[in-house]
Amino acid sequence: MAESQEKAQRIIAIAIDESVHSDNAFQWYCDHIRKDGDFLLLIHVPEKYDFTMASPGIVAEMLREIKHRVANLEKKYRENLSAKGINGKFRSEAGKAGEKIVAIAKEEKATLIITGTRGLGKLRRTILGSVSSYIVHHSCVPVLVCRWKNNNALLSESMDQE
């Protein structure tokens, strides 16, 4: 883990959150494409909440909870990096997830973006939006979208939804 970001052969951005899909994307990177000298840029964009109708006490409590969750997520992934001997850093910024991930990856000169996916069907993806779809369509670098480990179950579910 002595190699810095400036000396890295590749800067790999991985979009992370608290989901199993992020865990799978991180593990897929480790199992399949990891190379010595890689620098991992772990990007987290906290969920966005509408606080307009909330009391100041509720807002303060929610902000403390968000800060705590981000700190736990950072700790978890820092431990993963350390355990696997991978050099990297964690960045967390508020905003629209897809836009922030693409912007941070560009700013940090990432050579690849890896993201998980929830495997939404066409209708749900259209209504809810898809972070992975946004990244694929707006990134200046290649994007690898990791599907759920149990591909057969996910493909079957996706086909039922479409």
C-alpha positions in Angstrom: 0.0 0.0 0.0 3.0 2.3 -0.3 2.2 3.4 -3.9 0.5 6.7 -4.1 -2.3 7.8 -6.5 0.2 9.8 -8.6 2.4 6.7 -9.2 -0.4 4.3 -9.8 -0.6 2.4 -13.1 -4.4 2.5 -13.0 -6.8 4.5 -11.0 -10.0 2.5 -10.6 -13.1 4.2 -9.3 -15.6 2.0 -7.5 -19.0 3.5 -6.7 -20.0 2.2 -3.2 -22.9 2.4 -0.8 -24.2 0.2 2.0 -25.7 -2.4 -0.4 -24.6 -5.9 -1.2 -24.3 -4.8 -4.8 -21.4 -2.5 -3.9 -19.8 -5.4 -1.9 -20.1 -7.6 -4.9 -18.6 -5.0 -7.3 -15.6 -4.5 -4.9 -15.1 -8.3 -4.6 -15.5 -8.8 -8.4 -12.7 -6.2 -8.9 -10.5 -8.0 -6.4 -11.2 -11.5 -7.9 -11.0 -10.6 -11.6 -9.2 -7.5 -12.7 -7.0 -6.3 -9.8 -3.4 -5.7 -10.7 -0.5 -4.7 -8.5 0.0 -1.0 -8.6 -3.8 -0.2 -8.9 -5.1 2.7 -6.9 -8.7 2.4 -5.8 -10.9 5.5 -5.6 -13.9 4.5 -3.5 -16.7 7.0 -4.2 -19.8 7.3 -2.0 -22.7 9.6 -2.5 -25.0 9.6 0.5 -28.8 9.3 0.0 -30.5 12.5 -0.6 -33.3 13.5 1.8 -35.9 16.3 1.6 -35.7 18.2 4.8 -38.0 21.1 3.9 -40.8 20.0 6.1 -38.7 18.6 9.0 -38.1 20.3 12.3 -34.5 21.5 13.1 -34.2 18.7 15.7 -35.2 16.1 13.2 -32.8 17.5 10.6 -29.9 17.6 13.1 -30.6 13.9 14.1 -30.8 12.8 10.5 -27.5 14.6 9.7 -25.8 12.9 12.6 -27.2 9.5 11.4 -25.9 10.1 7.9 -22.5 11.1 9.2 -22.3 8.0 11.3 -23.3 5.7 8.4 -20.7 7.3 6.1 -18.0 6.9 8.8 -19.0 3.2 9.2 -18.9 2.6 5.5 -15.5 4.3 5.1 -14.1 2.2 8.0 -15.4 -1.0 6.4 -13.9 -0.3 3.0 -10.6 1.1 4.5 -10.3 -2.3 6.4 -11.1 -4.1 3.1 -8.3 -2.2 1.3 -5.8 -2.8 4.1 -6.7 -6.5 4.4 -6.1 -7.0 0.7 -3.0 -4.8 0.5 -4.6 -2.3 -1.9 -3.8 1.4 -2.0 -6.7 3.7 -2.2 -8.8 6.4 -0.8 -12.5 7.1 0.1 -14.4 10.1 -1.1 -17.9 11.0 0.0 -19.8 14.0 -1.4 -23.5 14.9 -1.4 -25.4 15.4 -4.7 -27.0 13.4 -7.4 -25.3 10.0 -7.3 -24.6 9.4 -11.0 -23.4 13.0 -11.6 -21.1 13.0 -8.6 -19.6 9.7 -9.4 -18.8 10.7 -13.0 -17.5 14.1 -11.8 -15.2 12.7 -9.1 -13.9 10.0 -11.3 -13.0 12.6 -13.9 -11.5 14.9 -11.4 -9.3 12.1 -9.9 -8.3 10.9 -13.4 -9.8 7.5 -13.1 -9.2 5.1 -15.9 -12.2 2.8 -15.2 -15.4 3.1 -13.2 -16.9 0.0 -11.5 -20.4 0.0 -10.1 -23.0 -2.5 -8.9 -26.5 -2.6 -10.1 -29.8 -3.4 -8.4 -31.1 -5.1 -11.6 -34.3 -3.0 -12.0 -36.6 -3.8 -14.9 -37.3 -1.2 -17.6 -40.3 0.3 -16.0 -38.8 0.7 -12.5 -35.5 2.0 -14.0 -37.4 4.6 -16.0 -39.4 5.8 -13.0 -36.7 5.6 -10.4 -33.7 6.3 -12.5 -30.6 4.2 -12.6 -27.2 5.3 -11.2 -25.4 2.7 -13.3 -27.2 3.7 -16.4 -26.3 7.4 -15.8 -22.7 6.5 -15.3 -22.6 4.4 -18.5 -24.1 7.2 -20.6 -22.1 10.1 -19.2 -18.6 8.7 -18.3 -15.6 9.6 -20.3 -13.9 6.4 -19.3 -14.9 2.7 -19.6 -17.6 1.5 -17.1 -17.9 -2.0 -15.7 -21.4 -2.7 -14.3 -21.3 -5.7 -11.9 -24.5 -7.7 -11.8 -25.6 -9.7 -8.7 -23.5 -12.8 -8.0 -26.4 -15.2 -8.7 -26.9 -14.1 -12.3 -29.5 -16.8 -13.1 -31.8 -15.6 -10.3 -31.3 -11.9 -11.3 -31.8 -12.6 -15.0 -35.0 -14.5 -14.3 -36.3 -11.7 -12.1 -35.4 -9.0 -14.7 -37.1 -10.9 -17.5 -40.3 -11.2 -15.4 -40.3 -7.4 -14.8 -39.7 -6.4 -18.4 
